[in-house]
Each structure stands twice: as structure tokens, then as C-alpha cells.
């Protein structure tokens, strides 16, 4: 029962981050489309010199976040060490790009100017995701260090035991045929 602690907490966090990353992709793509078309006077778009860079990194963070959540969903389903490695590495990359978007969101807020409600919502989601994704990454890495929070590296279904150097080569069928 103690091994379910990490899975029971990581699964809802994974689902929450997946929904938030999908929202980020939607808002970032809408804002970037209007920004590229030169419609910065459109309600909801505008911004300042950091807006374009923020939108590019926000959409990149959103796409990487959704992809990492697919690997995380596979890990939650199978709950093995090999899926843990894939989920932890992709989540770390997604968090790194989200942290870059977080920094640009802070810069955009600091510079000021008129920012529409869609851009402000996108900034809020990126700021929240920077912290929730970090929490998710820490939970996955806790599974690497302790089998209480994750599958650990000593699962009994990987190997039956130590390899006997005196055993004949060729597997079980060859050994059974010789007996």
C-alpha cells in the first residue's frame, strides 16, 4: 500500500498539468496568430517588446508539456522503472522550457503596457504551470530515489536471480533437452 503514495498523488497532478498545457497551447497559438497578422490593436492582443518571445516560448512549452504528459500517462499506467526514466526526462525538459516562458512572462508583466485579457490569462497559466510542473518533476524524481514514491530500481519482475556462470549456454530449452 505504501507504494501507491506516489502514483495516487502524481496522477491527479499529471491530469491537471495536461489540461493546463492544452489551455496554454490554445491561448498561445491564438495570440501568436493575431500577433503575426499584425492585429496588435485587436482586443486581447497587444503587449510590448517581450510579447513575441513570450508567445513563442509559451507555445513551445505547451507542446512539450503535452508530449511529456503522454509519457507520464504511460508511466502512471505501467508504473515501472523504464517508463519512469522516460517520464522524468521529458517532464524535466518541459519544465525547463516552461521556466523560460515563466521568465519572459515576468519580464512582460514588468515592462507593462496594454495587455488584453487573453494575454494576461496566458501569463497566469504559464506562471502557475512553472510551479506545478516543478512539483510534478520532483515527484517523479522522488520515485527514482525511493520505492515508497515510485517503482524504484529493484522490481522483482526484471530478473529471476543471479546468473550462474557454470550453467550451460542456450537457455531453458537447451538445458531441458540435455537432462
TAFENJO-V620668 format. One line per field, one symbol per residue. ss: DSSP state (2 for helix, 1 for strand, 0 for the rest). psi: psi as a letter, one per 40 degrees, with the letter a starting at -180 (. if undefined). burial: 1 if it has 24 or more other ideal C-beta (glycine too) atoms within 12 Angstrom, else 0. A space follows every 10 residues. Layout:
ss = ???
psi = ???
burial = ???
//
This chain:
ss = 0002222222 2222222222 2222222222 2222220000 0000000000 2222222222 2222222222 2222222200 2222222222 2222222222 2222222222 2000002222 2222222222 2222222222 2222200000 0000000000 0000000000 222222220
psi = ddeedddddd dddddddddd dddddddddd ddddddeefe ehheibaade dddddddddd dddddddddd ddddddddfi dddddddddd dddddddddd dddddddddd daihhidddd dddddddddd dddddddddd dddddhedea daefheedid aihhdeiiie addddddd.
burial = 0000011001 1011011101 1111101101 1101100001 0000111101 1111101111 1111111111 1110110011 1011101111 1111111111 1111100110 0000110111 1111111111 0111011111 1111001011 1000000000 0000000000 000000000
//
